Amino acid sequence: MKDHSTEEKRKHSTASVPYTCYRCSIPDFFPSVPLHWHREFELACIYKGNGEFRIDDSIVPVTAGDIVIIRPGSLHSTDRTGSRKLIYDTIVFDESILFGNHSERCYTEYLNVYNRPDTRIMVPLNSENQNYQAIKSCAEELFEAAKRSTGEGDFIVKIKLSEIFRLVLESGVLETGHKYEIVSDSVRPAIDYIRNNYSEKITIDELAAQCHLSKSYFMNLFKKVTGTTVISYLMQVRIDNACRLLANENMSASETALNVGYTNISNFNRQFRQLTGSTPKEYKKRK
């Protein structure tokens, strides 16, 4: 059973609207998307630039035109590679929009493969995959419909998601029968702890203890799993949350720094500029 403490706190779905769509631009909106997970599916369409998704233990390079599907519960992150912006649309949606009642025949005989623990979705989807053009067309119509923010638009989103998942299922990119240990689960407790306590003082000893590992082994394993050091990941999480506060709350740079765990404002300004390319004040003006 997964520890839900690392679950992303943002609410992506409600009973009336079981999905949320976002336009993402890295580094304009945020420097990167640090490792996190949520209970919903996610589908992302890349429009510009190059980047990579980390999904559990896999590194998935992406470029314009690629489509990525992430299953519920998967630890994942997003970052650009190179100097160009990475621009993509993403929809995060509750499985009820697709599967409805799990006792229905369409689920028990057809769609339940998506929820099997031994299933892998081979991503990214691109022009080398069967049904890619049809999947891409459905995705484009899906995001257009979502922008309407109406009941009719919601119905089109549901139809297009259902068609995408049918096409994916019939394209041969789902593999079943996998029996493997997800190494990233070994450091998940530390990621949980950081995402819930980033505003407090956090030591590597504390994080290693969360994972029941020695300090040196934990540090090496964390870098292997995440692609970055513990200190760098903590900085990413803090600056990511600072970006959201500056964009959405009426806070000064110094107030924001304190809210995300910095007691030294100069250090906050330096690290913020390092990751975003701008000062907190410049970033706030852009928003």
C-alpha positions in Angstrom: 0.0 0.0 0.0 1.3 3.4 -0.9 2.0 6.0 1.8 -0.3 8.8 0.8 1.8 11.5 2.5 3.6 12.3 -0.7 0.4 12.6 -2.7 0.3 15.9 -4.5 -2.0 18.2 -2.5 -3.5 20.0 -5.5 -7.1 18.9 -6.1 -7.4 17.7 -9.8 -10.9 16.5 -9.9 -14.3 17.0 -8.3 -17.6 15.1 -8.5 -18.9 17.6 -11.0 -15.7 18.0 -13.1 -13.5 14.9 -12.8 -10.5 16.4 -14.5 -8.2 19.4 -14.7 -6.2 20.7 -17.8 -3.1 22.8 -17.6 -0.9 24.5 -20.2 2.7 24.1 -18.9 5.8 26.0 -20.0 9.2 25.2 -18.4 10.8 27.4 -17.2 8.2 30.2 -17.7 5.6 28.9 -15.2 8.0 26.9 -13.0 11.6 25.7 -13.4 10.7 22.1 -13.5 8.1 19.7 -12.0 9.7 17.8 -9.1 8.9 14.2 -8.4 5.4 13.7 -7.1 2.4 11.4 -7.5 -1.4 11.6 -7.5 -4.3 9.2 -7.7 -5.5 10.3 -11.1 -4.3 9.4 -14.6 -2.3 12.0 -16.5 -1.9 12.5 -20.2 0.5 15.1 -21.6 0.9 16.4 -25.2 4.3 18.0 -26.0 4.1 21.0 -28.4 7.5 22.6 -28.3 11.0 21.8 -27.1 12.7 18.8 -25.7 12.5 17.3 -22.2 12.3 14.2 -20.1 9.7 12.6 -17.9 10.9 10.4 -15.0 8.2 7.8 -14.4 9.0 5.4 -11.5 12.3 3.9 -12.6 12.2 5.0 -16.3 13.6 8.1 -18.0 11.4 9.0 -20.9 12.9 11.6 -23.4 10.2 13.7 -25.2 10.1 16.1 -28.1 7.4 18.0 -29.9 4.5 15.8 -31.0 5.1 13.1 -28.3 2.3 12.0 -26.0 2.9 10.6 -22.5 0.4 8.7 -20.3 1.1 8.2 -16.6 -0.8 5.8 -14.5 -2.1 6.6 -11.0 0.4 6.3 -8.2 3.5 6.6 -10.3 6.2 8.8 -9.1 6.9 11.2 -11.9 8.7 14.5 -12.7 9.2 16.7 -15.8 12.1 18.9 -16.9 13.3 20.4 -20.1 16.6 19.4 -21.8 18.5 22.0 -23.7 17.9 25.7 -23.7 14.5 25.8 -25.4 11.2 26.1 -23.5 9.3 22.9 -23.0 5.7 23.6 -23.7 2.9 21.0 -23.2 -0.7 20.5 -22.3 -1.6 18.0 -19.7 -4.9 16.6 -18.4 -5.1 15.0 -15.0 -8.3 13.0 -14.6 -10.1 10.6 -12.3 -10.4 7.1 -13.6 -14.2 7.2 -13.2 -14.4 9.3 -16.3 -13.2 6.2 -18.2 -14.0 3.2 -16.2 -17.3 4.0 -14.4 -18.4 1.1 -12.4 -15.7 -1.6 -12.1 -18.3 -4.3 -12.3 -19.3 -3.3 -15.8 -18.4 -5.7 -18.6 -16.4 -3.1 -20.6 -14.1 -2.8 -17.6 -13.9 -6.4 -16.5 -13.3 -7.8 -20.0 -11.6 -4.9 -21.7 -10.3 -1.9 -19.8 -9.1 -3.4 -16.5 -5.7 -4.0 -18.1 -4.9 -0.3 -17.4 -5.2 -1.0 -13.6 -3.3 -4.2 -13.5 0.0 -3.9 -11.4 1.9 -5.9 -14.1 0.9 -3.6 -16.9 3.4 -1.1 -18.5 2.4 1.7 -20.9 5.3 2.1 -23.4 5.8 5.8 -23.8 6.2 8.2 -25.4 3.6 7.7 -28.1 4.8 9.1 -31.4 4.7 8.7 -35.2 6.3 5.3 -34.9 3.3 3.9 -33.0 0.2 2.5 -34.6 -2.9 4.7 -34.2 -0.7 7.7 -33.3 -2.3 10.2 -35.7 -5.8 9.3 -34.5 -4.6 9.5 -30.8 -3.0 12.9 -31.5 -6.2 14.2 -33.2 -8.3 13.1 -30.3 -6.0 14.7 -27.8 -6.1 18.0 -29.7 -9.9 17.9 -29.7 -9.9 17.0 -26.0 -7.9 20.0 -25.0 -10.0 22.3 -27.1 -13.2 21.0 -25.5 -11.7 21.4 -22.0 -11.1 25.1 -22.6 -14.8 25.6 -23.0 -15.4 24.8 -19.3 -19.0 23.7 -20.1 -21.0 20.6 -19.6 -20.9 19.9 -23.4 -17.1 20.4 -23.3 -16.9 17.9 -20.4 -18.9 15.3 -22.4 -16.5 15.7 -25.4 -13.5 15.3 -23.0 -15.0 12.0 -21.8 -15.6 10.8 -25.3 -12.1 11.7 -26.5 -10.4 10.1 -23.5 -12.4 6.9 -24.0 -11.3 6.9 -27.7 -7.7 7.6 -26.9 -7.6 4.7 -24.4 -9.2 2.4 -26.9 -6.7 3.3 -29.5 -3.8 2.9 -27.1 -5.1 -0.5 -26.1 -5.3 -1.6 -29.7 -1.9 -0.1 -30.7 0.2 -2.7 -28.9 1.9 -0.2 -26.5 0.6 -2.0 -23.4 2.8 -4.8 -22.0 1.5 -7.1 -19.3 3.1 -9.8 -17.2 5.9 -7.7 -15.7 7.2 -8.7 -12.3 9.7 -6.2 -11.1 10.6 -4.2 -8.1 10.3 -0.4 -8.5 13.5 0.9 -7.0 12.1 4.4 -6.6 9.7 3.1 -3.9 12.8 2.7 -1.7 13.3 6.5 -1.5 9.5 7.4 -1.7 9.4 8.0 2.1 12.1 10.6 1.8 10.3 12.3 -1.1 7.1 12.2 1.0 8.8 13.8 3.9 10.4 16.6 1.8 7.1 17.4 0.0 5.3 17.6 3.4 8.0 19.4 5.4 9.9 21.5 2.9 9.2 24.7 4.9 11.0 23.2 7.9 14.7 22.4 8.5 15.4 19.0 7.0 18.6 17.0 7.4 19.9 14.1 5.3 20.1 12.0 8.4 16.4 12.5 9.0 15.6 11.5 5.4 17.8 8.4 5.5 16.0 7.3 8.7 12.7 7.7 6.9 13.9 5.1 4.4 15.6 2.9 7.0 18.9 3.2 5.0 22.4 4.3 5.9 23.2 7.9 5.1 25.7 7.1 2.3 23.6 4.4 0.7 20.5 6.6 0.8 22.3 9.5 -0.8 23.6 7.3 -3.7 20.3 5.6 -4.2 18.4 8.9 -4.1 20.6 10.4 -6.9 20.3 7.2 -9.0 16.5 7.3 -8.7 15.8 11.0 -9.1 18.8 12.1 -11.2 19.7 14.8 -8.7 21.1 15.1 -5.1 18.9 15.3 -2.0 19.9 18.9 -1.5 19.1 19.8 -5.1 15.7 18.1 -4.9 14.8 19.9 -1.7 15.8 23.2 -3.4 13.6 22.3 -6.5 10.6 21.6 -4.3 11.0 24.8 -2.3 11.5 27.0 -5.4 8.6 25.3 -7.2 6.3 26.1 -4.3 7.7 29.7 -4.1 6.8 30.1 -7.8 3.2 29.1 -7.1 3.0 31.5 -4.1 4.4 34.4 -6.1 2.0 33.7 -8.9 -1.1 33.2 -6.9 -0.7 34.9 -3.5 -0.2 38.5 -2.5 3.1 37.8 -0.9 6.4 39.7 -1.0 9.6 37.9 -1.9 10.8 37.8 1.8 7.4 36.4 3.0 7.5 33.8 0.2 11.1 32.8 1.2 10.0 32.2 4.8 7.0 30.2 3.8 9.0 27.8 1.8 11.8 27.2 4.3 14.4 29.9 3.7 15.7 32.0 6.7 18.4 33.6 4.6 16.8 35.9 2.0 20.0 36.3 0.0 20.3 32.5 -0.4 16.6 32.3 -1.5 17.1 35.0 -4.1 20.3 33.3 -5.4 18.7 29.9 -5.7 15.5 31.3 -7.2 17.5 33.0 -9.9 19.6 29.9 -10.4 16.5 27.8 -11.2 14.2 30.3 -12.9 16.6 32.7 -14.5 14.9 35.7 -12.8 14.6 37.3 -9.4 11.5 36.7 -7.3 10.3 40.3 -8.0 10.8 39.9 -11.7 9.0 36.5 -11.7 6.1 38.1 -9.8 5.8 40.9 -12.3 5.6 38.3 -15.2 2.6 36.8 -13.6 
